[in-house]
């Protein structure tokens, strides 16, 4: 499915988003990065290349077209070379995608012998693109929420995330022990996420600003002092801290002071990360689940650690 449907405007948008990721033009690139040695053994990719997958909707041509923001480290990011196994972004000439999502996409494609095509897409455009068939799948750090699964089917989870708060070392909230200690703060998160829609509203008397269009824009608001803290997931927070040691992660998981959900099932659907496919495309979802089932939570975490270790300065 080689559709070059995105316009030159998106390429410009990507450039602006990358600028917002932080760092100056003299920052080092990923050329000098070395992937961290896995902390646990990662199973080799299973060879299912002999499986006939031509009847799977969207895979008739043997190409898996995957949508992601390419600006959501460590899940996915843009870099300007192919170091560390980066994959060309088909609608942004000269740019390459890398990150945890790309690593997972590569495992899926290697298993079946599919060609991988990465398409950069704005966050709010991801599900509509899968619904329309423009994308075969989104591997983009999307939570497996009930609302999202009304729009698309999802394979996975391919990661088990934790909801955290990110602030700065000199913030009055740096030593917060619960969300109650965050009362009265100015905050934001990324649009179209449970962090913004469900979590931050649980904090009393907050000054909740308009949502950020992207994760880098959200982090930038924290770094520039526009907000006191942001709500995100642990991988996004770890990646931010790895590049800015003035940031502090507040993790209330497992305590009474954590963000609350009606049931543990609701909590799981909001923190488990899945892969979107078109509604009814169970063949593709099952094929992806076959690949994901080889890995456990510890191994997913080890792959995420590797992604964080090669995240470039941008």
SULRAWO-V105614 format. One record per residue. N is the residue number from 1. PSI is psi in radians with two decimals (none if undefined). Layout:
N/PSI
N/PSI
//
This chain:
1/1.39
2/1.41
3/2.02
4/1.26
5/-0.25
6/2.63
7/3.02
8/-0.42
9/-0.65
10/-0.68
11/-0.73
12/-0.72
13/-0.71
14/-0.72
15/-0.71
16/-0.69
17/-0.68
18/-0.68
19/-0.62
20/-0.19
21/-0.31
22/2.86
23/2.76
24/3.13
25/-0.24
26/0.02
27/2.62
28/2.71
29/-3.09
30/-0.03
31/-0.57
32/0.02
33/2.56
34/2.19
35/2.40
36/2.52
37/2.35
38/2.42
39/-0.31
40/2.84
41/2.24
42/2.14
43/2.54
44/2.74
45/2.27
46/2.48
47/1.76
48/0.49
49/-0.30
50/-0.10
51/2.31
52/1.90
53/0.20
54/-0.32
55/-0.11
56/2.15
57/2.22
58/-0.33
59/0.28
60/-0.54
61/0.05
62/0.25
63/2.18
64/1.93
65/2.05
66/2.27
67/2.48
68/2.84
69/-0.54
70/0.49
71/0.67
72/0.99
73/2.50
74/0.08
75/-0.82
76/2.60
77/2.99
78/2.39
79/2.86
80/0.32
81/3.07
82/0.36
83/2.67
84/0.55
85/0.35
86/2.68
87/2.40
88/2.48
89/2.05
90/-0.49
91/0.17
92/1.54
93/2.34
94/-0.05
95/2.70
96/2.58
97/2.51
98/3.07
99/-3.13
100/-0.77
101/-0.68
102/-0.71
103/-0.73
104/-0.75
105/-0.69
106/-0.68
107/-0.73
108/-0.84
109/-0.67
110/-0.63
111/-0.78
112/-0.08
113/0.40
114/2.67
115/2.45
116/2.22
117/2.15
118/2.25
119/2.24
120/2.29
121/2.52
122/2.61
123/-0.84
124/-0.19
125/-0.12
126/-0.98
127/-0.76
128/-0.59
129/-0.67
130/-0.70
131/-0.67
132/-0.22
133/0.07
134/-0.66
135/2.57
136/-0.63
137/2.71
138/2.15
139/1.61
140/0.41
141/0.59
142/2.27
143/2.61
144/1.03
145/2.75
146/-0.72
147/-0.75
148/-0.65
149/-0.09
150/-0.38
151/-0.63
152/2.89
153/2.71
154/2.32
155/2.73
156/-2.86
157/2.69
158/0.09
159/2.56
160/1.80
161/2.89
162/2.34
163/2.24
164/3.01
165/2.46
166/2.24
167/-2.97
168/2.75
169/-0.59
170/0.14
171/2.61
172/-0.21
173/0.10
174/-0.42
175/0.33
176/2.37
177/-0.11
178/2.97
179/-0.38
180/-0.53
181/-0.12
182/0.04
183/2.41
184/-0.04
185/2.79
186/2.30
187/2.95
188/3.13
189/-2.97
190/2.51
191/2.62
192/0.43
193/2.75
194/-0.39
195/-0.77
196/-0.77
197/-0.60
198/-0.57
199/-1.02
200/-0.62
201/-0.24
202/-0.24
203/2.29
204/2.46
205/0.60
206/2.70
207/1.56
208/1.90
209/2.94
210/2.57
211/2.63
212/2.61
213/-0.40
214/2.89
215/-0.77
216/-0.68
217/-0.65
218/-0.84
219/-0.67
220/-0.67
221/-0.61
222/-0.78
223/-0.54
224/-0.02
225/0.16
226/-0.47
227/2.80
228/-0.57
229/2.84
230/2.76
231/2.35
232/-2.87
233/2.92
234/-0.79
235/-0.74
236/-0.72
237/-0.76
238/-0.71
239/-0.68
240/-0.76
241/-0.60
242/-0.44
243/-0.16
244/1.76
245/0.11
246/-0.04
247/2.60
248/2.37
249/2.26
250/1.98
251/1.91
252/0.17
253/2.40
254/0.10
255/2.88
256/-0.29
257/0.22
258/2.91
259/2.46
260/2.55
261/2.74
262/-0.68
263/2.88
264/-0.52
265/-0.71
266/-0.68
267/-0.79
268/-0.76
269/-0.38
270/-0.30
271/-0.33
272/2.33
273/2.25
274/3.09
275/2.10
276/2.39
277/2.92
278/2.48
279/2.23
280/-0.15
281/1.14
282/-0.47
283/-0.77
284/-0.75
285/-0.74
286/-0.70
287/-0.72
288/-0.75
289/-0.57
290/-0.70
291/-0.78
292/-0.52
293/-0.28
294/-0.40
295/2.53
296/3.12
297/-0.70
298/-0.68
299/-0.64
300/-0.76
301/-0.67
302/-0.70
303/-0.66
304/-0.69
305/-0.70
306/-0.72
307/-0.76
308/-0.63
309/-0.40
310/0.10
311/2.17
312/2.75
313/2.30
314/none
//
